[in-house]
């Protein structure tokens, strides 16, 4: 197996990974139009390792609205990813990475933060303008901190 990648392969890999990074940055910056631009329609969100149930098929706008509402009570949201393992094969890409999400609320009673640790698997498809995420699976390892952060303290 050769470890040498062509310039084209590297450019594709960077384009794929840039969309993944943009999704997390847009979420943290609460830039909902930028977030929507990262997804296909429909988009599959699988958070079942954390909340149970079944994966949800959503539009990009539904994802942005749900995350905007969920993060609204929080003062700060910060995602950090690393150890990206990216595979590109024709019209599909798969990015696996480790992730940590920090949620903070200054007005919370008691513990003011919560940390999620897990791995992400993101499937992407090429479009004329860029790659887009068609499926996101979060595999929770653990949560630590205030599990009811949004409900804790004055609104």
Phi, psi and omega in degrees: 000129182273137177268001181273128177248147177285163177301323178295317178297318179294319179297319178295314179300316178296321179297319178296309182295327178299323179294320178297313179298316181299322180300314181291318179295316179299321177297311182296325180273357181056041176264083189294323175298320178294322177298311181304323183292349181276346190249154169278168173232115003282166179233141180253125178247121181240099177247024188297334179294340182255322187243355183077196179075212182233158175303149182252134172264124187222162170274161176303322179295321178296321178297311182299317180295317180295316180290322178300314180293318181293325182269350185306316180289346185272144177280324183217139173230133182219121175253138176230125179239158178194180180055046180294132173237110189245129176237128177240128179220101180062241183266023179220148173222149177229126176242125173247137179205160172276150179214146174230132176240130177250130174241136181223141178220111183295332183270004181294147173272129182083220182297129188262008183214167179213143180233131174251134176233132179186196177237152178244143169234120183238126175261138181230154177230146179279142172234166182304326184268335184181172171283151177224150182276124180259339181207135175233125176242124175254127179248102184292133170263311175196159173239140178224142177113203184283105184286346178241043184305318182294331184267351189271112174097181184295145177274000000 
